[in-house]
Every structure is written in C-alpha cells, then in structure tokens.
Amino acid sequence: MLFPAVPPQDERIVQVLERDWHNDVILLIIDKLPRLAAVLIFFFVLQRIVLFFVKKMQTRADRQVGNFRRAAQLRTMASIVRATSYGILGFITFLQVLNIFNIPYQPILASAGIVGVGIGLGAQSIFKDMINGFLILVEDQYNVGEVVTIAGLKGTVEDLSLRRTTVRDGDGTLYIVPNSQVATVSNLSRDYSIATLNVAVDASANPDKVIAILGQIATAVRNDSAFQDIAIDDPNILGVDKIEGRSVTYPIQIRVRANQRDGVLRELRRRIILAFEKDGIPLGNDPANMLLLRVPNPTATPAQEPFLGS
C-alpha cells in the first residue's frame, strides 16, 4: 500500500518545528532551569533568615517573665514580620519566575492595578480592616497575649495582623474579629488592675468592727508570701458604701499587677468567710430575695394587719 508523498514545504515546516522544540528543550535545561533553581534557593534562604529572626523574637518574648507587656510586643512583632515578609518574598519570586520564562509582567501589573481599583470599590471593608489594624499597631492599643475586650468579646489575644484579631475566651472559644469592628478597646493587661470586692454584711453588725476586720484580712493577704509579688499597693477599705434593706456593703480595693485579680479575690473571700464565722458577723441578705409574711391579728381589721419580713 502506497502512502501519499509529503509535500516538500510540509517537510520543511516539520523540520523547523522539530529543531525549534529541540532548541527550546536545550535552552530550558541549560539556561532557564538553573536560573529558576537559583531564584527558588534564594527565596528559601531568605525565608529561613526571616524564620530565624521570628524565632529569636519569640524566644526573647518567652524569657520576658517579669515584663509581660514587652513579651506581648515581641510576639506581635514576630507575627507581623512573618506575615509581611512572606508576602513580599512571594510576590518578588513570582515576578522573577515570569521574567525567567520571558512572560512580560508589566501588562499583568497594569491589569492588576485596574482590577484592584474595581476590587477596592467592592471590598472597602478590607481596606478599613488594614487601616485600623495599622493604627492598632502604631498606637500600641493591645498585643498578642494580653486580655482585652473588643467588639463586645472578652478574651486573650492569640494572633494580631493588619486584617484581623484572634481572641480566645475563658471557655476556649476562638473569635476572629475584623479590625474594622474594633471601635473601643478595654485592655485588662496594662500597668495594673484593681481587685475590688463588695462585702455585704447584715445591718446588725457594728460598722467599725466590720471595717477593722476587713482591714486586717486585706492586709494579711497583701503581706502573704503567695501574693507579695502580685499586690503592688496596700489595701483600701472604703467604709460603708451602700445600704439596701438590712444589707450593708463594704468595698475592699487592692491594686494588683495587670490581669492578676482573680487569685487575690478568691483568697479574700475565703478568709472573710472564716473570720466572719469566727466573730459571729452575719453576712447580708439580698433585699430582692426577702419574703414578706402577713401576721394575722385577731383584734385588727384587714387593712391594719402589719407585714413583717423574714
């Protein structure tokens, strides 16, 4: 069986294609692959350098045992440096890869700019997040590891970036809050905290005696070896603050280190219960829970019958 002869012109086209394909493969192996490998190696080296400094900052933060704020700042900077550096290195590497394969990236950048304008109009919240995140970092409103209340949520800041803040509450729930929603910040981990305990005592107790006992208890807690490094000032007994029915409120205030109130308050409650029970001082009752009973009087009319609390 005879096959039709290939025209000479088609033979030349096939030879040119074969020669060009062969030359492209040789050029890829000799020139492009080494350049691509060099770019990737350079990216890997820079990535390891960034990771080295990030780990150094995290290690220094772990060593800042007595300076909680400094440790939080170092963790925040480590997170920001890692995210920003990886983004910049990835973008530069992408442009170099395009340049190696002779793909013009100028039109891509121009079109990306045009597309970016359209995206910016439809995603203004993202830019608001980034602007507000930048202000949070510059103004040092809060850092990683601090206890804050933002957007109505209270918890520990686990991660902070220009885009969002990650907060975990006491129950372990993780909240992801866009920075644009952070309008008011309540930072519970700055400088100091005030441990305030309102002690309700029955009105039958002598106020001077109650104030003296509360002062002794608070001072003993302040001087306890377990709380000497936590309490940073002498306690303040404010006296009679409020009277509600038979309940009299005596506030106690102790200035403590930031976010260290709970342990001091628990110890105060424990010692107050023991001391009041020893001295026979009754705790106050909530007027809202008091029950009013009608005591019948056979000689009085229904309108004259009194009400007594019990």
C-alpha positions in Angstrom: 0.0 0.0 0.0 1.5 3.3 -1.0 1.2 6.4 1.1 0.8 9.8 -0.4 4.1 11.7 -0.5 4.6 14.6 1.9 5.0 17.9 0.1 8.5 19.4 0.4 7.1 22.5 2.1 5.4 20.5 4.8 8.6 18.6 5.4 10.5 21.9 6.0 7.8 23.0 8.5 8.1 19.7 10.4 11.9 20.1 10.4 11.7 23.6 11.7 9.3 22.6 14.5 11.5 19.7 15.5 14.6 21.9 15.5 12.8 24.7 17.5 11.4 22.2 20.0 14.8 20.6 20.4 16.4 24.1 20.9 13.7 25.1 23.4 14.4 22.0 25.5 18.1 22.6 25.4 17.5 26.3 26.4 15.2 25.2 29.2 17.8 22.8 30.6 20.9 24.9 30.2 19.5 28.4 30.9 16.0 28.6 32.5 16.1 25.7 35.0 19.4 26.8 36.6 18.0 30.4 36.9 14.7 29.0 38.3 16.6 26.9 40.8 18.7 29.9 41.8 15.6 32.0 42.4 13.9 29.3 44.5 17.1 28.7 46.5 17.4 32.5 47.1 13.7 32.5 48.2 14.3 29.6 50.5 17.4 31.2 52.1 15.6 34.5 52.7 12.6 32.6 54.1 14.9 30.8 56.6 16.5 34.1 57.6 13.1 35.6 58.3 12.1 32.5 60.2 15.3 32.7 62.2 14.6 36.3 63.4 11.0 35.4 64.1 12.0 32.5 66.3 14.6 34.8 68.0 11.9 37.3 68.9 9.6 34.6 70.1 12.4 33.2 72.3 13.1 36.6 73.8 9.4 37.0 74.5 9.3 33.7 76.4 12.2 34.9 78.5 10.4 38.2 79.5 8.9 36.6 82.6 8.7 39.8 84.6 7.8 42.1 81.7 4.5 40.9 80.4 4.0 43.9 78.1 7.4 43.6 76.5 6.8 39.9 75.8 3.4 40.7 74.2 5.0 43.4 72.0 7.7 40.9 70.8 5.1 38.3 70.0 3.1 40.8 68.0 6.1 42.0 66.0 7.1 38.4 65.3 3.6 37.7 63.8 3.6 40.8 61.7 7.2 40.4 60.4 6.5 36.8 59.4 3.3 37.5 57.5 4.6 40.7 55.8 8.0 39.2 54.8 6.4 36.0 53.4 4.0 38.2 51.3 6.8 40.4 49.9 9.1 37.5 49.2 6.4 35.5 47.4 5.5 38.4 45.2 9.1 39.1 44.2 9.7 35.4 43.5 6.6 35.3 41.3 7.9 38.3 39.2 11.3 36.6 38.8 9.7 33.4 37.6 7.8 35.3 35.0 10.9 37.1 33.9 12.8 33.8 33.5 10.2 32.4 31.2 10.1 35.7 29.2 6.5 36.4 30.3 6.0 40.2 30.3 4.7 41.1 33.7 4.2 44.8 33.0 0.8 44.2 31.4 -0.1 41.9 34.3 0.8 44.6 36.8 -1.2 47.2 34.8 -4.2 45.0 34.6 -3.9 44.0 38.2 -4.0 47.7 39.1 -7.2 48.2 37.1 -8.7 45.1 38.6 -7.5 46.3 42.0 -9.5 49.5 41.7 -12.6 47.5 41.0 -12.0 45.2 43.8 -11.2 48.1 46.1 -14.6 49.6 45.4 -16.3 46.4 46.3 -14.1 45.5 49.3 -13.8 48.7 51.2 -14.1 46.8 54.5 -10.8 45.0 53.8 -9.0 48.3 53.5 -10.8 49.6 56.6 -9.6 46.4 58.4 -6.0 47.1 57.3 -6.0 50.8 58.2 -7.5 50.1 61.6 -5.0 47.3 62.1 -2.2 49.6 61.3 -3.4 52.1 63.8 -3.8 49.4 66.5 -0.1 48.5 66.0 1.2 52.1 65.8 -0.8 53.2 68.8 0.1 50.0 70.7 -3.6 49.5 71.8 -3.0 45.8 72.5 -0.6 43.0 71.8 -0.6 39.2 71.5 -1.1 37.6 74.9 -3.0 40.5 76.5 -6.5 40.2 77.9 -8.9 42.6 76.1 -12.5 43.3 75.5 -13.1 44.2 71.8 -16.3 44.2 69.8 -18.2 43.0 72.9 -15.9 40.0 73.3 -13.5 39.4 76.2 -10.5 37.0 75.9 -6.8 36.6 75.3 -5.3 37.9 72.0 -3.8 34.9 70.3 -3.0 36.5 66.9 -2.9 40.0 65.5 -2.4 41.1 61.9 -3.4 44.1 59.8 -6.5 42.2 58.7 -7.9 40.7 61.9 -7.6 40.0 65.6 -8.0 36.5 67.0 -9.3 36.3 70.6 -9.9 33.2 72.8 -12.2 33.5 75.8 -12.1 31.6 79.1 -14.3 28.8 77.7 -11.8 28.1 74.9 -14.0 29.6 72.2 -11.9 31.3 69.4 -13.2 34.5 68.0 -11.9 36.1 64.8 -12.7 39.8 64.8 -12.1 42.0 61.7 -10.1 45.1 62.8 -12.7 47.4 61.3 -15.1 46.3 64.1 -12.7 47.3 66.8 -14.1 50.6 67.9 -13.4 50.6 71.6 -10.7 48.6 73.4 -10.7 47.6 77.0 -7.2 46.4 77.8 -7.1 44.4 81.1 -3.3 43.7 80.9 -1.8 47.2 81.1 0.1 48.7 84.0 -2.2 47.4 86.9 -5.6 46.2 87.8 -7.9 47.0 90.8 -9.2 44.0 92.7 -12.5 45.2 94.1 -14.6 43.1 96.4 -18.0 44.3 97.7 -18.7 42.6 101.0 -22.4 42.6 102.1 -22.9 42.4 105.9 -26.1 42.4 107.9 -27.0 45.8 109.4 -26.9 44.4 112.9 -23.1 44.2 112.8 -21.0 47.1 114.2 -19.6 49.0 111.2 -16.4 50.0 113.0 -15.8 46.3 113.9 -16.5 45.1 110.3 -14.2 47.8 108.8 -11.4 46.8 111.3 -11.7 43.1 110.5 -11.8 43.7 106.7 -8.7 45.8 107.0 -6.8 43.1 108.9 -7.9 40.4 106.4 -6.9 42.5 103.4 -3.5 43.5 104.9 -2.8 39.8 105.7 -3.5 38.9 102.1 -1.3 41.7 100.9 1.6 40.5 103.1 1.2 36.8 102.3 4.2 35.4 100.5 2.0 34.0 97.8 0.7 37.5 96.9 3.6 39.8 97.7 4.6 39.9 94.0 1.0 40.3 92.8 -0.3 43.0 95.2 1.5 46.3 94.5 -0.1 48.6 97.0 -1.7 48.5 100.4 -5.5 47.7 100.5 -8.1 50.3 100.9 -11.3 49.8 102.9 -13.7 52.4 101.6 -16.2 52.1 104.5 -20.0 51.9 104.2 -20.8 52.3 100.5 -24.4 51.2 100.2 -27.4 50.3 102.3 -30.2 48.1 100.9 -32.7 47.0 103.4 -30.8 45.0 106.0 -27.7 44.7 103.8 -24.7 47.0 104.2 -22.0 47.0 101.6 -18.3 47.5 102.4 -16.0 47.7 99.4 -12.4 46.5 99.5 -9.8 47.6 96.9 -6.3 46.2 96.3 -4.1 47.4 93.4 -2.5 44.3 91.8 -0.5 43.5 88.7 -2.3 43.6 85.4 -4.8 40.7 85.0 -3.9 39.2 88.4 -7.1 39.9 90.3 -8.8 36.5 90.5 -6.4 34.8 92.9 -6.4 37.7 95.3 -10.2 37.9 95.3 -10.6 34.2 95.9 -8.3 34.4 98.9 -10.1 37.4 100.3 -13.5 35.7 100.1 -12.1 32.6 101.8 -10.6 34.5 104.7 -13.6 36.8 105.1 -16.0 33.8 105.5 -13.7 32.2 108.1 -13.3 35.4 110.0 -16.9 36.4 110.0 -17.9 32.9 111.1 -15.4 33.1 114.0 -16.6 36.6 115.2 -20.3 35.9 114.6 -20.8 38.6 112.0 -23.7 37.7 109.7 -23.5 38.3 106.0 -26.1 40.5 104.3 -29.1 39.3 102.5 -30.3 40.4 99.1 -33.5 42.5 99.7 -34.9 41.2 96.4 -34.9 37.6 97.9 -36.6 38.6 101.2 -40.1 37.2 101.8 -42.8 39.3 103.4 -45.3 37.4 105.6 -48.6 38.6 106.8 -49.0 38.2 110.6 -52.7 37.8 111.5 -54.0 40.0 114.3 -57.4 38.9 115.6 -58.2 42.4 117.0 -57.2 44.4 113.9 -59.0 45.0 110.7 -57.6 43.6 107.5 -56.3 47.0 106.5 -54.5 47.3 109.8 -52.7 44.0 109.7 -48.9 44.5 109.6 -46.3 43.0 107.3 -43.1 41.5 108.7 -40.0 40.4 106.8 -38.4 37.0 107.4 
